[in-house]
Amino acid sequence: MKKVIIIEDETIISFGYRLQLEGLGFEVVGSARSSEEAEALLQEVHPDIIIMDIYLKGDKNGLELAQEIHAKEEIPILFLTASTKPEIIEAIGHLKGCHYLSKPINSDSLEDVLMRFAQN
């Protein structure tokens, strides 16, 4: 079973993702609401996949946090974002091992991306 952490500042959204992920057979091993919480969580837990929002509470956004994570280890990151800003989408495209889906999240698309991540 692949281990996933969720980095999302909205608790209710994070809970919804947890339910979807568990329904797809993933083990959610932690969640964080801010970049600082995420950094602390990543010191304790080594997930197979990270689900993350672009906009987080704390001193870093999701893109900055992803760059820091990938400087240390290569963990696939799926951004789930409501942002349609071309510069954000382009920045995600330049991050190796990252993909994004636009909110609201289509369950079939989520499953497709996560299954591709899980195969690696």
N, C-alpha and C positions, 0 to 999 in steps of 0.2 A: 504494500500500500504506500503510495507516494505521500510524503509529508508536505503540507502547505501552511504558510503563514499569510495572514491578511493584514495589510496596512491600509487602513481606511479611517478617516476622522469621524465619520457618522456611524454611531453605534448600531442603529437599526439597519443600515445598509450592510454593515459588516456581518450582522447576524443573518441577514438574508443570503449573503454569499456563503456563509458557513453551512447553512441548510442545503444550498445548491451543491456545494462541493462534497459534502458528506453523502448526499443522494447519488453522486457520481462515483462514489467509492474512494474519495480522497480523505486523508486524515488531517484535520485542521489542528495543528499543534501550538498555535498561538495567534494572537492578534495585537495590534498596536494602533493607537490613535494619533500619534505624532512621530516626527522623525526621531526624536530622542528616545521614545519608547521602542521604536523599531530597532534602533542601534543597540539598545540594551537587550532586546529580545534575541537579536541575531548573535549576541555573545553567548547565549544559553542554548539556542536551538539552531540546528543546521537543516533548513528545509530543502526539499527537492525543487519546490516552485514557490514563487512569491506572487501574490495578488496585491496590487497597489494602486492607489489613486494618485493622480498628478498633484492635486492640491492637498497638502497636509498641514496640520497644526505643527508648530515648532519652527526651528530656524532653517530647515531645508524643505524644498519641494520634492516630489517623487522622482523627478529627473536627476536632481543632484544626489539624492540618496541612492538611486540605481547606479550612478557612476561610481560612488564610493564602494558599494557592494561589489561591483564587478572589478574594481581595482584589487580586491582581496580574493574573490572566488567567483566562478562562473555559475550563477544560479539563474535559471530562466525566470523572467519577470513578465507578468501579464498586467498591463495597465488597464484599468477599467475607469474610463473618464467621460465626463459630459462635455469636455472641451472640444471644440471644433476649430480652434485656432490653428491655421496652417503651420505656424512655427513650432507649435507643440507636437503636432503629428509628425512633422519632419524631424524634430529632435528625437522622438522615439525611434524613428526609422534608422537613425544613425547609431543607436545603442545595440550592440551585438547581444543576441539572446533575449531581446525584448519584443513584445508584440502588444497591440492594444485593441480593445473593443470599446465601442461607444455606448454610453448609458442611454436609455435603459438596455440592460443586457439581455440578449436573446439566448435562451438556454442551450439551443443547438449549437450556436457559435461558440459559446463558452466551453461546451463539452468538446467540440472539435479542436480548439486551440489547446486545451489542457491535455487531451489525449496525445496530441503531437509532442507536447512538452514531456509528457510522461514516458514516451517511447525512447527519449534520449537519455 
